[in-house]
C-alpha cells in the first residue's frame, strides 16, 4: 500500500493568522516527503476559509519549489469552473515547473453554494457533464492542435502551451462515488480517488464493489489505481481519541451548512450547525467517528489500514485537515510516518 497526503490551508475562525497557516501547511508537505509519502494533494474551493484553495495549481507550484521528490496532485480541479485551454495550460505548466511530478485529478464539484457563485444556474447534480466534456478536450490540447465544439465550450483550433513533461500526459485521476463514474474511469484508463466521508467501512466495501463491477463491464480495461481517503489522526495514548473527534465534529457542523446551502457564511466562515441539529447525527456520533475514521494509536491505525489493504485499496490518502491544532497535526503525521508506515513497507 502506498501513502498520500491531503492537506488544506484552513481556518475555523479569523483568530488564526494566515502566515502561520501557510507555514504549517508547507511543514506538513515537507514532513510527508521526508517520511516517505508518495503524493500530496491540493483541493480547489472558493470563498471558504475552511479550505483556502482558489487555484490548486498555484498551491502545487508553491509546494514544488520546496520539495524534491513527492508527487503533486489536484484533488480536484473542478471542471465547471475552468475553460479547457486554461486548464490544460495551467496543468502542463505545473508539470513542467515541478519536473514532471503532476498527478491530474479532476472532479465535478461538491457545494451548491460554490456553483451559485462560480457557475450560476448549474445544479450540483448536473456538474458531472462538464467533467465528461472537459477531460477529452484537455487531453487533445496536450497532444497538439485541437478545435472543440461541445455543449459547454466551443473554440477554434488551439493547443496547450506549454506541453506536459510526462508523456503522453500526467496520470489522470477521477473523484468517484457513483457507479457511472467508476465505469467512466475504468473505461478511459483513469485512476480513482474515493472518499467514504464519515461513513462506516461498509461504504468502502461498496466503492470497491463498484470498481469490481466496472472491471467486469470493461473486460479489456487495465485495473486503475484505487485510492481511498479518510480523516486521519494518530496519537500515543488510546485515551486521546476525543481530541480529534471533537475537532472534526466542529468542522462537520460547517460542512453540513455548505451541503445544505443554508447561506450562513460570513466573510468566508460558514456558521457551525450544532451537533444536535444535524439531520444525519448518527454519522457524526463521537464513537462512530472514532471507529470508522483513521483515528487511533499506531497499533490501532495499522489494524484499520490492513482492512483497507485486504479490501484492495492501493493507496491510502491521509486527510490531515479537520481543524485539529497545528501541533497535534504534526505529532500525528510524525507518528504515522515513524510507526505506521513501516508496517506496510
ABEGO torsion letter per residue (X at the ends): XBBBBBBBBBBABAABBAAAAAAAAAAAAAAAAAAGBABBBBBBBBGBAABBBABAAAAAAAAAAABAABBBBBOBBBAAABBAAAAAAAAAAAAAAAGGABBBBBBAEABAAAAAAABBGBBAAAAAAAAAAAAAAAAAAAAEBBBBBBAABBBBBBBBOBBBABOABBBBBBBBABAAAAAAAAAAGBBBBBBAEABBAAAAAAAAAAAAAAAAABAABBBBBBBBBBBBBBBABAAAAAAAAAAAAAAAAAAAAAAAGAGBBBGGBBBBBBAAABABAAAABAAAAAAABBBEBAAAAAAAAAAAAAAGBABBBBBABAGBBAAAAAAAAAAAAAAAAAAAX
